[in-house]
Amino acid sequence: MSYLRTVEKGTSVKSLGIIEEPTATKPGVFDFVYRDQYSILDWGKMPMPDGKVMDNRPVALVAAFNHEHLRRYSIPTCYLNPVDDAGVAKSSVDWFRENGQVPRTLRMQMVNVLKPVFDEKTGKWDYSVFKDPPVNNYVHPIEFIWRAEAGPDSSFWKNVTKGSYKLSDFGLPADLKPGDKFPAPIFDHSSKYEDHDRYFSPAVAYELGDFNVERWEKLNRSRYWVNRLLTDHAESVGLRRPDSKQEFVVMMVNGTLVDALGDVAGTWHEDRYEHTTKGGKLVKVSKQTPRDLHKLQDPAWVKQCEEAKAKAEKEGHPDWKAFVSLEPRPLEAEFFDQYNNLMYAASNAWVKWNAFPQASSLEKACVEFDRYLSDYKERLKKTA
């Protein structure tokens, strides 16, 4: 496929192939092309052993499937079509099922990117461009997060502790403790274009995005249904879905500004999924696993990253990585074989067809992965 230009961002597994640039009044068109790599902690491309990849076709397949699933329920999205390896757009993922293929590319409507500006004098980010945007189509500068629960190690509790927001900002009881179930799912928010994720209350998100009451309520209704539909689907295939995040964009549709679902939703990278095996083992089916392994293998690097982000936020520095001197090491080669098999199995279960015929069943893949992971973690603990 020939593109006007391509864009590669180190912290994303997707490269962007631009087909038509957006204008101030009309979205363009681009392709998401999934690359065989991964990133954690906003670091960028992580090192991998020679000859090994993190196969992200399962993420692309689930992303396309989810957009089509949500579209059937009238959720506005930027998604257009899945694209085959020859660059030909197909009407739906059904074509890939019928032809024994798996998409790596998704065609999307492309909107403008407006970014807050870092103010060196105040050490804060200036979001004033969103008060009077020069275009009518753009990405919201906010990551929209949905949480049904927050375990003891969740970033939610870290944010409460450091004062990013209060439990009362979400209507949660003051005596709620880490590990307690939420009375109902909550909407959380973080920055999208600052140098690291900064979390803030719904009231701050409302202000930064320059919403009015009607649009804010409509957006939150869309968020509710996106997450309700994806959670229901997860449960139908034997998965729990504790939390997720989405991107939304502003677009003009039939003369009305609409907040549409952008990027992708409900994939193994954006959300946390869990499967409980018949033997009672809880297995994480998401990118959380490599995050956890790097915390065991590279604790000094992880600590430096966390301290660097805190230092950058406190001092008003736009590049937290400038404070990191260590580099992460690659995980062992077998991990990628085991992890890819888990993703193949989970994706087969999710789309309810045998997209990856080499994969085990979800139950068997989870049992095998849990057995391998327990051994790997023990070995890492001994060498840390």
C-alpha positions in Angstrom: 0.0 0.0 0.0 1.3 3.4 -0.9 0.8 6.2 1.6 1.2 10.0 1.5 3.4 9.6 4.5 3.8 7.2 7.5 4.0 8.1 11.2 5.6 5.9 13.8 5.4 6.6 17.5 7.7 4.7 19.7 5.1 4.2 22.5 2.5 2.7 20.1 2.4 -0.7 18.4 0.7 0.9 15.5 2.2 2.8 12.6 0.0 5.3 10.7 -0.3 5.2 7.0 -1.8 8.5 5.8 -4.1 8.2 2.8 -5.9 11.6 3.0 -4.9 14.4 5.3 -7.7 15.9 7.4 -8.6 19.6 6.8 -10.1 22.1 9.2 -13.6 21.0 8.2 -13.3 17.4 7.0 -11.6 14.3 8.4 -9.1 12.4 6.3 -8.3 8.7 6.0 -5.5 6.7 7.4 -4.5 3.1 8.2 -3.5 1.6 11.5 -0.8 -1.0 10.8 0.0 -3.2 13.7 3.7 -3.8 14.3 5.2 -6.8 16.1 6.5 -5.0 19.2 5.3 -3.6 22.5 5.8 -0.7 24.9 5.2 -0.4 28.7 5.4 2.6 31.1 5.3 4.9 28.0 8.9 3.9 27.4 8.7 3.1 23.7 9.7 0.0 21.8 10.9 -2.6 24.3 13.9 -4.9 23.5 13.1 -8.5 22.4 15.3 -11.6 21.9 16.6 -12.2 18.4 14.0 -13.9 16.2 11.1 -13.3 18.6 8.2 -10.9 18.1 5.0 -9.9 20.0 2.4 -10.8 17.3 -0.2 -8.0 17.4 -2.5 -9.4 14.7 -4.7 -10.6 17.6 -5.0 -7.0 18.8 -5.9 -5.8 15.2 -8.5 -8.6 14.8 -10.2 -7.9 18.1 -10.1 -4.1 17.5 -11.9 -4.5 14.1 -14.4 -6.9 15.6 -15.2 -4.6 18.5 -15.7 -1.6 16.3 -18.1 -3.5 14.1 -19.9 -4.9 17.2 -20.3 -1.4 18.7 -21.4 0.1 15.4 -24.3 -2.3 15.3 -25.5 -0.6 18.5 -25.2 2.9 16.9 -22.1 3.9 18.7 -20.4 6.5 16.5 -16.8 5.5 15.7 -13.9 6.5 13.4 -13.5 3.0 12.1 -14.1 2.3 8.4 -12.9 -1.1 7.4 -10.4 -3.9 7.9 -7.7 -4.1 5.2 -6.0 -7.2 3.8 -2.3 -7.6 3.3 -2.6 -6.3 -0.3 -4.0 -3.0 0.9 -7.5 -3.7 -0.2 -10.3 -2.6 2.2 -12.9 -5.3 3.0 -16.5 -4.7 4.1 -16.0 -6.4 7.5 -14.0 -9.0 9.5 -16.5 -11.6 8.1 -14.4 -11.5 4.8 -11.3 -12.6 6.8 -13.2 -15.4 8.5 -14.5 -16.7 5.2 -11.1 -16.5 3.6 -9.0 -17.9 6.4 -7.0 -14.7 7.0 -6.4 -12.2 9.8 -6.2 -8.5 9.4 -3.1 -6.5 10.5 -4.5 -3.2 9.2 -7.5 -1.1 10.1 -8.7 1.8 8.0 -10.0 4.8 10.0 -11.2 8.3 9.6 -8.4 10.7 10.5 -8.9 13.8 12.5 -6.6 16.7 13.4 -4.4 16.5 16.5 -4.4 19.6 18.7 -2.0 19.5 21.6 -1.7 21.4 24.9 1.5 23.5 25.1 4.0 23.3 27.9 4.4 26.7 29.6 8.1 27.0 30.7 7.2 29.9 33.0 4.4 28.2 35.0 5.6 24.6 34.6 2.1 23.7 33.5 0.3 22.5 30.4 -1.8 25.1 28.6 -5.1 23.7 27.1 -6.5 27.0 25.9 -6.4 25.8 22.2 -9.5 23.6 23.1 -11.5 26.7 24.2 -11.7 27.9 20.6 -10.3 25.2 18.3 -9.3 26.2 14.8 -10.8 23.0 13.4 -14.0 21.1 13.8 -12.5 17.6 13.9 -9.8 16.6 16.4 -8.7 14.1 19.1 -9.8 14.9 22.7 -6.6 15.5 24.7 -7.9 13.0 27.4 -7.7 9.3 27.9 -11.1 8.1 29.0 -10.9 5.3 31.6 -13.5 3.0 32.9 -13.0 1.1 36.2 -15.3 -1.6 37.6 -12.8 -2.1 40.4 -9.3 -1.1 41.4 -7.0 -3.7 43.0 -4.4 -2.8 45.6 -1.7 -2.3 42.9 -3.9 -0.1 40.7 -2.8 3.3 39.7 -6.1 4.6 40.9 -5.0 4.2 44.6 -1.6 5.8 43.9 -3.5 8.8 42.4 -5.8 9.1 45.4 -2.7 8.9 47.7 -0.9 11.7 46.0 -3.9 13.9 45.7 -4.6 13.7 42.0 -8.3 13.3 43.0 -10.5 12.2 45.9 -12.8 9.3 46.3 -15.7 11.8 46.5 -14.9 13.0 43.0 -16.3 9.7 41.8 -19.1 9.4 44.3 -17.2 6.7 46.2 -17.6 6.2 49.9 -14.8 7.7 52.0 -14.1 4.4 53.8 -13.5 2.4 50.5 -10.2 0.5 50.7 -7.8 -1.0 48.1 -9.3 -4.3 47.0 -12.9 -3.3 47.9 -15.5 -3.6 45.1 -16.8 -0.3 43.7 -20.5 0.2 44.3 -20.7 0.9 40.5 -18.2 1.4 37.7 -16.5 4.8 37.6 -15.2 7.1 34.8 -11.6 8.1 35.4 -9.4 10.4 33.2 -5.8 11.1 32.3 -3.8 13.3 30.0 -3.1 12.1 26.5 -0.5 14.5 25.2 1.5 15.4 28.2 4.9 13.7 28.5 3.5 11.2 31.0 0.1 10.2 32.2 -1.4 12.8 34.6 -4.7 11.7 36.2 -7.4 14.1 37.2 -11.0 14.3 38.4 -14.1 14.3 36.1 -14.5 18.0 36.8 -10.9 18.8 35.6 -11.5 16.6 32.4 -14.7 18.6 31.8 -12.8 21.8 32.0 -9.8 20.8 29.9 -11.9 19.4 27.1 -14.1 22.6 27.1 -17.4 20.5 27.2 -20.8 21.8 27.8 -23.3 19.9 30.0 -25.2 18.4 27.0 -22.1 17.1 25.2 -20.6 15.8 28.5 -23.7 13.8 29.2 -23.9 12.4 25.7 -20.2 11.4 25.8 -20.7 9.7 29.1 -23.7 7.8 27.8 -21.5 6.6 24.9 -18.8 5.6 27.3 -21.4 3.7 29.4 -22.6 1.7 26.4 -19.2 1.0 25.0 -18.1 -0.5 28.3 -21.4 -2.3 29.0 -21.4 -3.9 25.6 -17.7 -5.0 25.7 -18.0 -6.2 29.3 -21.1 -8.3 28.4 -19.2 -9.8 25.5 -16.2 -10.6 27.6 -18.4 -12.4 30.1 -20.0 -14.4 27.3 -16.6 -15.9 26.4 -15.4 -16.5 29.9 -13.4 -13.3 30.6 -13.6 -10.6 33.4 -12.9 -7.0 32.4 -11.9 -4.9 35.5 -10.9 -1.8 33.6 -10.4 -0.2 30.2 -9.5 3.0 28.4 -10.8 4.7 25.3 -10.1 7.6 23.1 -12.8 9.9 21.7 -12.6 12.4 18.9 -14.7 15.4 17.8 -16.3 15.2 14.4 -19.0 17.1 12.5 -21.8 14.7 11.5 -24.8 16.1 9.6 -24.1 19.5 11.0 -23.8 18.4 14.6 -20.6 18.0 16.7 -20.3 14.4 17.7 -17.9 12.8 20.2 -17.1 9.5 18.4 -15.0 6.6 19.6 -11.5 6.9 18.2 -8.5 4.6 18.0 -9.5 1.1 19.2 -11.4 -0.2 22.1 -11.6 -3.4 24.2 -8.3 -5.0 23.0 -5.7 -6.9 25.0 -3.6 -3.7 25.1 -6.2 -1.1 26.0 -8.0 -3.2 28.7 -7.4 -5.6 31.5 -8.9 -9.1 31.1 -8.8 -12.1 33.4 -9.8 -15.7 33.0 -10.3 -18.1 36.0 -9.4 -21.6 35.0 -11.4 -24.7 36.1 -8.7 -25.3 38.7 -9.3 -21.8 40.2 -6.2 -20.0 38.8 -6.7 -16.4 37.9 -4.8 -15.6 34.7 -4.3 -12.1 33.3 -5.1 -12.0 29.6 -3.6 -8.6 28.7 -0.5 -6.6 28.3 -0.4 -6.4 32.1 1.7 -9.6 32.2 4.8 -8.2 30.4 4.5 -5.1 32.7 4.5 -7.3 35.8 7.5 -9.3 34.5 9.6 -6.2 33.8 8.8 -5.1 37.4 10.4 -8.3 38.6 13.3 -8.4 36.1 14.1 -4.7 35.9 13.0 -3.2 39.3 15.7 -0.5 39.2 14.6 0.6 35.8 10.9 0.6 36.7 11.8 2.6 39.9 13.8 5.1 37.9 10.9 5.6 35.5 8.4 6.1 38.3 10.7 8.6 40.1 11.5 10.4 36.8 7.8 10.9 36.0 7.2 12.3 39.5 10.2 14.6 39.3 9.2 15.8 35.8 5.7 16.6 37.1 6.9 18.3 40.2 9.6 20.4 38.4 7.5 21.1 35.3 9.9 19.3 33.0 8.4 18.2 29.6 10.6 15.1 29.2 10.6 12.6 32.0 13.0 10.2 30.2 15.8 12.7 30.5 16.0 11.6 34.2 16.3 7.9 33.4 19.8 6.4 33.0 18.9 2.7 32.9 17.6 0.6 30.0 15.1 -2.3 30.2 16.4 -5.8 29.3 14.5 -8.2 27.0 12.3 -10.9 28.5 13.3 -14.5 27.8 12.5 -15.9 24.4 10.0 -18.6 25.6 7.8 -15.9 27.0 6.9 -14.6 23.6 5.9 -18.0 22.4 3.7 -18.6 25.4 2.2 -15.1 25.4 1.4 -15.2 21.6 -0.4 -18.5 22.1 -2.4 -17.0 24.9 -3.4 -14.0 22.7 -4.3 -16.3 19.8 -6.5 -18.4 22.1 -8.2 -15.4 23.6 -8.8 -13.8 20.2 -10.3 -17.0 18.8 -12.7 -17.1 21.8 -13.5 -13.4 21.5 -14.4 -13.5 17.8 -15.9 -17.0 18.1 -14.1 -18.4 15.1 -10.8 -20.2 14.6 -8.8 -17.2 13.4 -5.5 -18.7 14.7 -5.8 -22.5 14.2 -2.5 -23.1 15.8 -3.8 -22.0 19.2 -5.0 -24.0 22.2 -8.4 -23.5 23.6 -8.7 -20.5 26.0 -8.9 -22.8 29.0 -5.9 -24.9 28.0 -3.9 -21.8 26.9 -4.5 -20.2 30.3 -3.5 -23.3 32.2 -0.3 -23.7 30.2 0.5 -20.0 30.5 -0.1 -19.9 34.2 2.2 -22.9 34.7 4.9 -21.4 32.6 4.5 -17.9 34.2 4.7 -19.3 37.7 8.0 -20.9 36.9 9.4 -17.9 35.1 8.5 -15.5 38.0 10.2 -17.8 40.5 13.4 -17.8 38.3 13.2 -14.0 38.0 12.9 -13.6 41.8 16.0 -15.7 42.3 18.1 -13.6 39.9 16.7 -10.1 40.7 
